Amino acid sequence: MWWVVLWTVVTAVGVLGTVVSANSVRFGRRVAQEARELAALSGNAAPVTPSHLSGLPKPVQRYLGKAIGQTSRAVRLVRLRHGGTFRPSLGGSWLPIRGEQHFSASPPGFVWWGRVRIAPGLWIDARDRSVNGLGNMFVTAGSTFTLANSTGPELDQGALLRLLGEMAWFPTAFLDGRYVRWSAIDDHAAGATLQVNGRTVTGEFRFGADDLPTTFSADRYRDVGGGKSELTPFVGTVSDFRSVDGLLVPHRVVGAWVVEGHAVEYVDFRVQQLEFVPSEHR
């Protein structure tokens, strides 16, 4: 009888919708718990003093002198919300994304949650993180069906490089010599090395005529499918600098992989809200 089949389908769809809705809430709570755990691990960042600029490469001195200004308290924690667009594959279509990210400065770490809308009522949740130098990417469909839960040295390296580039959102961390070391390249570029829990990554920042960063680049592991990663040149472009609580920080970040000599963009984040928790000492 057709009405029995129809009723069964309607009931199944309703049950699935209820499960997905509950799992969406559960996913958000999981990210919130991980953010609290990240904050609990965080100590005070190194205090900001003018002497910290001395000895740094000249373009870094100019950048941090402008970005930090008269700020005397280092950032300890960061909460960020963003919109923008993302494409899951380099040849795919751009899709809307919204996300939130939590950072700690000492030791440097982050937890990020992004949600990509595939179609009405269908989305992909991704949670990326670097905590104590360990990376993990967890991806689900509809907050319910696990698509990936990846760990390992390649994830550690990729997440740490993401962290290093995104520290432009809390630039006082660039002065903390316990974690960050700078090396001179030329008058408009410098190398930066981030070390967390014995794991080390290095990238290059380039600076524009206004002394602010324009790009961050490094060889970074990229997921190429089938559980495999490939070391690929990565370029992050930062722009739209605005003042937030006395710090000059970017409000647009575009990421690209350089494949066969061509930069292929895959993410375009627009910052919507940025909040800082300063360290307690002055």
Secondary structure, DSSP 4 states (H G I P E B T S, - for coil): -HHHHHHHHHHHHHHHHHHHHHHHHHHHHHHHHHHHHHHHH--PPPPP-GGGGTTS-HHHHHHHHHHHTT--S-EEEEEEEEEEEE-SSTTS--EEEEEEEEEEETTEEEEEEEEEEEETTEEEEEEEEEETTEEEEEEEETTTEEEEEE-SHHHHHHHHHHHHHHGGGSGGGGG-TTTEEEEEEETTEEEEEEEETTEEEEEEEEE-TTSSEEEEEEEEEEEEETTEEEEEEEEEEEEEEEEETTEEEEEEEEEEEEETTEEEEEEEEEEEEEEEEE-S--
